[in-house]
Amino acid sequence: MILPGNRFWCGRIPPAPPTRSPPPAVTPGLGFSFGYPVDARVRDAVEILNRNDSWYPVIESDGGIRDGAWVAEATALVEMSGWPARTRLILRKERPHPGAQLRFTDSDGLRITAFITDTPTGVVPSQLGGLEICHRQHARVEDRIRQAKATGLANLPCHRSDANAAWLEIILAATDLVAWTKLIGFTEHNDLATCEIETFRYRVLHVAARITRGARQIRLRIDATWRWATAISQGWQRLRAAFT
């Protein structure tokens, strides 16, 4: 990502397995951000941070404080010699969502996650809070990949590479269309704007409806008893207005 007010870029990568092998050399001006496993060393660091009260509140994208979440740096508490010299270890603890199962790696009833980055101090506004939100927000890429797999990317159905390439293009077009449909048409209906693709298919895409024309108008006719009929109608109007 491009961090505001500077020319430093950072790429987020899914959680890495425990290793002492450093990542490939990073081009100047670029940085990395890896998910990091919560192992025994990290759990020990969490206990030290707890005793020293070294946690800071997590911030939201609008600058507000996220309730029940904290962030801290543990670079000096965990052996990091196998990574590049500027590597920093950032920890986050948060109250689990209702119904979530705690793991044995969690501490004091709080969910612990970790990531490492070579982003220097002072590059990201709000220090640790800003650095954590930059890493967390980019998780939307992983969300898109998961939804693309649910759309057909999980398996390539053909034996020929050119046929699979065409299949891939169709999937990418479909995921783009769904993403823009949610962004333009359902911004006021959060349950539809943020739901998984399976849910979106059931609630919106697979609903029986007819498009009719009359009196110089185009109308969408849908079963009024369908729970999301109003939201679909409003979304339809927003989509038409966006491209007319």
FIGU-987339 format. One record per residue (C-alpha): residue number from 1; residue in three letters; chain; x, y, z. Coordinates in Angstrom, 1 decimal. Example, Ala and Ser with C-alpha at 12.3 -4.5 7.8 and 13.67 -1.06 7.14 Angstrom:
+------+------+-------+--------+--------+--------+
: resi : resn : chain :   east :  north :     up :
+------+------+-------+--------+--------+--------+
:    1 :  ALA :     A :   12.3 :   -4.5 :    7.8 :
:    2 :  SER :     A :   13.7 :   -1.1 :    7.1 :
+------+------+-------+--------+--------+--------+
END
This chain:
+------+------+-------+--------+--------+--------+
: resi : resn : chain :   east :  north :     up :
+------+------+-------+--------+--------+--------+
:    1 :  MET :     A :    0.0 :    0.0 :    0.0 :
:    2 :  ILE :     A :    1.0 :    3.7 :   -0.3 :
:    3 :  LEU :     A :    1.3 :    5.1 :    3.1 :
:    4 :  PRO :     A :   -0.1 :    8.7 :    3.4 :
:    5 :  GLY :     A :    2.4 :   11.5 :    3.2 :
:    6 :  ASN :     A :    5.4 :    9.5 :    2.1 :
:    7 :  ARG :     A :    6.7 :    7.2 :   -0.6 :
:    8 :  PHE :     A :    6.9 :    4.0 :    1.4 :
:    9 :  TRP :     A :    5.0 :    1.0 :    0.1 :
:   10 :  CYS :     A :    4.2 :   -2.1 :    2.2 :
:   11 :  GLY :     A :    2.9 :   -5.4 :    1.0 :
:   12 :  ARG :     A :    0.9 :   -7.7 :    3.4 :
:   13 :  ILE :     A :    1.5 :  -11.4 :    3.2 :
:   14 :  PRO :     A :   -0.6 :  -14.2 :    4.9 :
:   15 :  PRO :     A :    0.7 :  -15.7 :    8.2 :
:   16 :  ALA :     A :    4.2 :  -17.2 :    7.8 :
:   17 :  PRO :     A :    5.2 :  -20.5 :    9.4 :
:   18 :  PRO :     A :    7.9 :  -20.5 :   12.1 :
:   19 :  THR :     A :   11.2 :  -20.0 :   10.4 :
:   20 :  ARG :     A :   14.6 :  -18.4 :   10.9 :
:   21 :  SER :     A :   15.1 :  -17.8 :    7.2 :
:   22 :  PRO :     A :   14.8 :  -14.2 :    6.2 :
:   23 :  PRO :     A :   12.6 :  -13.2 :    3.4 :
:   24 :  PRO :     A :   14.1 :  -12.2 :    0.0 :
:   25 :  ALA :     A :   15.8 :   -8.8 :   -0.2 :
:   26 :  VAL :     A :   13.3 :   -6.0 :   -0.3 :
:   27 :  THR :     A :   13.6 :   -3.3 :   -2.9 :
:   28 :  PRO :     A :   14.4 :    0.1 :   -1.4 :
:   29 :  GLY :     A :   11.2 :    2.0 :   -0.8 :
:   30 :  LEU :     A :    9.2 :   -1.2 :   -0.4 :
:   31 :  GLY :     A :    8.4 :   -3.1 :    2.8 :
:   32 :  PHE :     A :    6.8 :   -6.3 :    4.0 :
:   33 :  SER :     A :    4.2 :   -7.2 :    6.6 :
:   34 :  PHE :     A :    3.8 :  -10.8 :    7.5 :
:   35 :  GLY :     A :    1.4 :  -12.5 :    9.8 :
:   36 :  TYR :     A :    3.5 :  -14.2 :   12.5 :
:   37 :  PRO :     A :    2.7 :  -17.4 :   14.5 :
:   38 :  VAL :     A :    1.9 :  -17.0 :   18.2 :
:   39 :  ASP :     A :    4.4 :  -19.4 :   19.6 :
:   40 :  ALA :     A :    5.9 :  -19.9 :   23.1 :
:   41 :  ARG :     A :    8.3 :  -16.9 :   22.7 :
:   42 :  VAL :     A :    5.4 :  -14.6 :   21.7 :
:   43 :  ARG :     A :    3.3 :  -15.9 :   24.6 :
:   44 :  ASP :     A :    6.1 :  -15.1 :   27.0 :
:   45 :  ALA :     A :    6.4 :  -11.6 :   25.5 :
:   46 :  VAL :     A :    2.7 :  -11.1 :   26.0 :
:   47 :  GLU :     A :    3.0 :  -11.9 :   29.7 :
:   48 :  ILE :     A :    5.9 :   -9.4 :   30.1 :
:   49 :  LEU :     A :    3.9 :   -6.7 :   28.3 :
:   50 :  ASN :     A :    0.9 :   -7.4 :   30.5 :
:   51 :  ARG :     A :    3.0 :   -7.1 :   33.7 :
:   52 :  ASN :     A :    4.5 :   -3.8 :   32.4 :
:   53 :  ASP :     A :    1.2 :   -2.4 :   31.2 :
:   54 :  SER :     A :    2.8 :   -1.7 :   27.8 :
:   55 :  TRP :     A :   -0.3 :   -2.0 :   25.6 :
:   56 :  TYR :     A :   -1.8 :    0.9 :   23.6 :
:   57 :  PRO :     A :   -5.4 :    1.2 :   22.3 :
:   58 :  VAL :     A :   -6.1 :    0.0 :   18.8 :
:   59 :  ILE :     A :   -7.5 :    2.8 :   16.5 :
:   60 :  GLU :     A :  -10.2 :    2.6 :   13.8 :
:   61 :  SER :     A :   -9.9 :    3.9 :   10.3 :
:   62 :  ASP :     A :  -11.8 :    7.0 :   11.3 :
:   63 :  GLY :     A :   -9.3 :    7.7 :   14.1 :
:   64 :  GLY :     A :  -11.5 :    6.6 :   16.9 :
:   65 :  ILE :     A :  -10.5 :    4.1 :   19.6 :
:   66 :  ARG :     A :  -11.5 :    0.4 :   19.1 :
:   67 :  ASP :     A :  -13.1 :   -0.9 :   22.2 :
:   68 :  GLY :     A :  -11.5 :   -3.9 :   23.8 :
:   69 :  ALA :     A :   -8.4 :   -4.1 :   21.6 :
:   70 :  TRP :     A :   -4.8 :   -3.2 :   22.3 :
:   71 :  VAL :     A :   -1.5 :   -3.2 :   20.4 :
:   72 :  ALA :     A :    2.1 :   -3.4 :   21.6 :
:   73 :  GLU :     A :    5.6 :   -3.8 :   20.1 :
:   74 :  ALA :     A :    7.6 :   -6.9 :   21.2 :
:   75 :  THR :     A :   10.7 :   -6.6 :   19.0 :
:   76 :  ALA :     A :   13.0 :   -6.5 :   22.0 :
:   77 :  LEU :     A :   11.4 :   -9.4 :   23.7 :
:   78 :  VAL :     A :   11.6 :  -12.1 :   21.0 :
:   79 :  GLU :     A :   14.8 :  -13.3 :   19.2 :
:   80 :  MET :     A :   14.5 :  -11.8 :   15.7 :
:   81 :  SER :     A :   18.1 :  -12.3 :   14.4 :
:   82 :  GLY :     A :   16.9 :  -14.5 :   11.6 :
:   83 :  TRP :     A :   15.1 :  -11.6 :   10.0 :
:   84 :  PRO :     A :   16.4 :   -8.4 :    8.4 :
:   85 :  ALA :     A :   17.8 :   -5.8 :   10.8 :
:   86 :  ARG :     A :   14.8 :   -3.5 :   10.8 :
:   87 :  THR :     A :   12.2 :   -6.2 :   11.4 :
:   88 :  ARG :     A :    9.7 :   -5.3 :   14.1 :
:   89 :  LEU :     A :    7.3 :   -7.6 :   15.9 :
:   90 :  ILE :     A :    3.8 :   -6.1 :   16.6 :
:   91 :  LEU :     A :    1.3 :   -7.9 :   18.9 :
:   92 :  ARG :     A :   -2.4 :   -7.3 :   19.2 :
:   93 :  LYS :     A :   -4.9 :   -8.5 :   21.8 :
:   94 :  GLU :     A :   -8.6 :   -8.2 :   21.6 :
:   95 :  ARG :     A :  -11.7 :   -9.5 :   23.3 :
:   96 :  PRO :     A :  -13.1 :  -12.4 :   21.1 :
:   97 :  HIS :     A :  -16.3 :  -11.8 :   19.3 :
:   98 :  PRO :     A :  -19.5 :  -13.4 :   20.9 :
:   99 :  GLY :     A :  -19.4 :  -17.1 :   20.3 :
:  100 :  ALA :     A :  -15.8 :  -17.2 :   19.2 :
:  101 :  GLN :     A :  -13.6 :  -20.1 :   20.6 :
:  102 :  LEU :     A :  -10.5 :  -19.1 :   22.4 :
:  103 :  ARG :     A :   -7.2 :  -20.9 :   21.5 :
:  104 :  PHE :     A :   -4.6 :  -22.2 :   23.9 :
:  105 :  THR :     A :   -2.3 :  -19.4 :   22.6 :
:  106 :  ASP :     A :   -4.6 :  -16.7 :   23.9 :
:  107 :  SER :     A :   -4.0 :  -14.9 :   27.1 :
:  108 :  ASP :     A :   -6.3 :  -13.8 :   29.9 :
:  109 :  GLY :     A :   -9.4 :  -14.5 :   27.8 :
:  110 :  LEU :     A :   -8.1 :  -12.2 :   25.0 :
:  111 :  ARG :     A :   -7.3 :  -13.3 :   21.4 :
:  112 :  ILE :     A :   -3.6 :  -12.8 :   20.5 :
:  113 :  THR :     A :   -2.4 :  -12.1 :   17.0 :
:  114 :  ALA :     A :    1.0 :  -11.0 :   15.7 :
:  115 :  PHE :     A :    2.7 :   -9.7 :   12.6 :
:  116 :  ILE :     A :    6.2 :   -8.6 :   11.7 :
:  117 :  THR :     A :    7.1 :   -5.7 :    9.5 :
:  118 :  ASP :     A :   10.1 :   -3.6 :    8.4 :
:  119 :  THR :     A :    8.2 :   -0.4 :    8.3 :
:  120 :  PRO :     A :   10.4 :    2.2 :   10.2 :
:  121 :  THR :     A :    9.3 :    4.1 :   13.2 :
:  122 :  GLY :     A :    7.6 :    7.4 :   12.2 :
:  123 :  VAL :     A :    6.6 :    6.4 :    8.7 :
:  124 :  VAL :     A :    2.9 :    5.6 :    9.6 :
:  125 :  PRO :     A :    0.8 :    8.2 :   11.5 :
:  126 :  SER :     A :   -0.3 :    7.2 :   15.0 :
:  127 :  GLN :     A :    2.7 :    5.0 :   15.5 :
:  128 :  LEU :     A :    1.8 :    1.4 :   16.6 :
:  129 :  GLY :     A :   -2.0 :    2.0 :   16.2 :
:  130 :  GLY :     A :   -1.5 :    3.3 :   12.7 :
:  131 :  LEU :     A :    0.9 :    0.5 :   11.8 :
:  132 :  GLU :     A :   -1.6 :   -2.1 :   13.1 :
:  133 :  ILE :     A :   -4.5 :   -0.7 :   11.1 :
:  134 :  CYS :     A :   -2.5 :   -0.6 :    7.9 :
:  135 :  HIS :     A :   -1.8 :   -4.3 :    8.3 :
:  136 :  ARG :     A :   -5.4 :   -5.1 :    9.3 :
:  137 :  GLN :     A :   -7.1 :   -3.2 :    6.6 :
:  138 :  HIS :     A :   -5.2 :   -4.9 :    3.8 :
:  139 :  ALA :     A :   -6.9 :   -8.2 :    4.9 :
:  140 :  ARG :     A :   -9.6 :   -7.3 :    2.5 :
:  141 :  VAL :     A :   -7.4 :   -8.8 :   -0.2 :
:  142 :  GLU :     A :   -7.6 :  -12.1 :    1.5 :
:  143 :  ASP :     A :  -11.4 :  -11.7 :    1.7 :
:  144 :  ARG :     A :  -11.5 :  -11.2 :   -2.0 :
:  145 :  ILE :     A :   -9.4 :  -14.3 :   -2.6 :
:  146 :  ARG :     A :  -11.7 :  -16.3 :   -0.4 :
:  147 :  GLN :     A :  -14.8 :  -15.1 :   -2.2 :
:  148 :  ALA :     A :  -13.1 :  -15.7 :   -5.6 :
:  149 :  LYS :     A :  -12.5 :  -19.3 :   -4.5 :
:  150 :  ALA :     A :  -16.1 :  -19.7 :   -3.6 :
:  151 :  THR :     A :  -17.0 :  -18.3 :   -7.0 :
:  152 :  GLY :     A :  -15.0 :  -21.0 :   -8.9 :
:  153 :  LEU :     A :  -11.4 :  -20.2 :   -8.5 :
:  154 :  ALA :     A :  -10.8 :  -23.1 :   -6.1 :
:  155 :  ASN :     A :  -10.7 :  -25.6 :   -9.0 :
:  156 :  LEU :     A :   -9.7 :  -25.2 :  -12.6 :
:  157 :  PRO :     A :  -12.1 :  -27.4 :  -14.6 :
:  158 :  CYS :     A :  -10.3 :  -27.8 :  -17.9 :
:  159 :  HIS :     A :   -7.2 :  -29.7 :  -19.0 :
:  160 :  ARG :     A :   -6.0 :  -27.0 :  -21.4 :
:  161 :  SER :     A :   -4.3 :  -24.0 :  -20.0 :
:  162 :  ASP :     A :   -6.0 :  -21.6 :  -22.4 :
:  163 :  ALA :     A :   -9.4 :  -22.9 :  -21.4 :
:  164 :  ASN :     A :   -8.5 :  -22.4 :  -17.7 :
:  165 :  ALA :     A :   -7.2 :  -18.9 :  -18.5 :
:  166 :  ALA :     A :  -10.7 :  -18.1 :  -19.9 :
:  167 :  TRP :     A :  -12.3 :  -19.6 :  -16.8 :
:  168 :  LEU :     A :  -10.1 :  -17.4 :  -14.7 :
:  169 :  GLU :     A :  -11.1 :  -14.3 :  -16.6 :
:  170 :  ILE :     A :  -14.8 :  -15.1 :  -16.1 :
:  171 :  ILE :     A :  -14.3 :  -15.5 :  -12.4 :
:  172 :  LEU :     A :  -12.4 :  -12.3 :  -12.1 :
:  173 :  ALA :     A :  -15.1 :  -10.5 :  -14.0 :
:  174 :  ALA :     A :  -17.8 :  -12.0 :  -11.8 :
:  175 :  THR :     A :  -16.0 :  -11.0 :   -8.6 :
:  176 :  ASP :     A :  -15.4 :   -7.5 :   -9.8 :
:  177 :  LEU :     A :  -19.1 :   -7.1 :  -10.7 :
:  178 :  VAL :     A :  -20.2 :   -8.4 :   -7.3 :
:  179 :  ALA :     A :  -17.8 :   -6.1 :   -5.5 :
:  180 :  TRP :     A :  -18.9 :   -3.0 :   -7.4 :
:  181 :  THR :     A :  -22.6 :   -4.0 :   -7.0 :
:  182 :  LYS :     A :  -22.1 :   -4.1 :   -3.2 :
:  183 :  LEU :     A :  -20.2 :   -0.9 :   -3.2 :
:  184 :  ILE :     A :  -22.6 :    1.1 :   -5.3 :
:  185 :  GLY :     A :  -25.9 :   -0.5 :   -4.6 :
:  186 :  PHE :     A :  -25.9 :   -1.7 :   -1.0 :
:  187 :  THR :     A :  -23.9 :    0.9 :    1.0 :
:  188 :  GLU :     A :  -26.9 :    1.5 :    3.2 :
:  189 :  HIS :     A :  -27.6 :   -2.2 :    3.8 :
:  190 :  ASN :     A :  -24.5 :   -3.5 :    5.6 :
:  191 :  ASP :     A :  -25.8 :   -7.0 :    5.9 :
:  192 :  LEU :     A :  -25.7 :   -7.2 :    2.1 :
:  193 :  ALA :     A :  -22.7 :   -5.1 :    1.5 :
:  194 :  THR :     A :  -20.4 :   -7.2 :    3.7 :
:  195 :  CYS :     A :  -21.9 :  -10.7 :    3.4 :
:  196 :  GLU :     A :  -20.1 :  -13.7 :    1.8 :
:  197 :  ILE :     A :  -20.8 :  -14.5 :   -1.8 :
:  198 :  GLU :     A :  -22.9 :  -17.6 :   -0.9 :
:  199 :  THR :     A :  -25.2 :  -15.4 :    1.2 :
:  200 :  PHE :     A :  -25.3 :  -12.7 :   -1.5 :
:  201 :  ARG :     A :  -26.3 :  -15.3 :   -4.1 :
:  202 :  TYR :     A :  -29.2 :  -16.5 :   -2.0 :
:  203 :  ARG :     A :  -30.4 :  -13.0 :   -0.9 :
:  204 :  VAL :     A :  -29.9 :  -11.1 :   -4.2 :
:  205 :  LEU :     A :  -28.6 :  -12.9 :   -7.2 :
:  206 :  HIS :     A :  -30.8 :  -16.0 :   -7.2 :
:  207 :  VAL :     A :  -34.1 :  -14.1 :   -6.5 :
:  208 :  ALA :     A :  -36.7 :  -14.5 :   -9.2 :
:  209 :  ALA :     A :  -37.6 :  -11.2 :  -10.8 :
:  210 :  ARG :     A :  -38.5 :   -9.6 :  -14.1 :
:  211 :  ILE :     A :  -37.3 :   -6.4 :  -15.9 :
:  212 :  THR :     A :  -40.3 :   -4.8 :  -17.6 :
:  213 :  ARG :     A :  -40.5 :   -1.7 :  -19.9 :
:  214 :  GLY :     A :  -43.5 :    0.6 :  -20.3 :
:  215 :  ALA :     A :  -44.3 :    4.3 :  -20.5 :
:  216 :  ARG :     A :  -40.7 :    5.0 :  -21.3 :
:  217 :  GLN :     A :  -39.6 :    3.5 :  -17.9 :
:  218 :  ILE :     A :  -37.7 :    0.3 :  -16.9 :
:  219 :  ARG :     A :  -39.1 :   -1.4 :  -13.9 :
:  220 :  LEU :     A :  -37.8 :   -4.3 :  -11.7 :
:  221 :  ARG :     A :  -40.6 :   -6.6 :  -10.6 :
:  222 :  ILE :     A :  -39.8 :   -8.7 :   -7.6 :
:  223 :  ASP :     A :  -41.8 :  -10.6 :   -5.0 :
:  224 :  ALA :     A :  -42.7 :   -8.0 :   -2.4 :
:  225 :  THR :     A :  -42.8 :  -10.6 :    0.3 :
:  226 :  TRP :     A :  -39.1 :  -11.4 :   -0.1 :
:  227 :  ARG :     A :  -37.2 :  -10.1 :    3.0 :
:  228 :  TRP :     A :  -34.6 :   -8.2 :    1.0 :
:  229 :  ALA :     A :  -37.0 :   -7.0 :   -1.8 :
:  230 :  THR :     A :  -36.8 :   -3.3 :   -0.7 :
:  231 :  ALA :     A :  -33.0 :   -3.4 :   -0.5 :
:  232 :  ILE :     A :  -32.7 :   -5.0 :   -3.9 :
:  233 :  SER :     A :  -35.0 :   -2.4 :   -5.4 :
:  234 :  GLN :     A :  -33.0 :    0.4 :   -3.9 :
:  235 :  GLY :     A :  -29.8 :   -1.2 :   -5.0 :
:  236 :  TRP :     A :  -31.2 :   -1.5 :   -8.6 :
:  237 :  GLN :     A :  -32.0 :    2.2 :   -8.7 :
:  238 :  ARG :     A :  -28.6 :    3.2 :   -7.4 :
:  239 :  LEU :     A :  -26.9 :    1.0 :  -10.0 :
:  240 :  ARG :     A :  -29.0 :    2.5 :  -12.8 :
:  241 :  ALA :     A :  -28.3 :    6.0 :  -11.6 :
:  242 :  ALA :     A :  -24.6 :    5.4 :  -11.5 :
:  243 :  PHE :     A :  -24.4 :    4.5 :  -15.1 :
:  244 :  THR :     A :  -27.0 :    6.8 :  -16.7 :
+------+------+-------+--------+--------+--------+
END
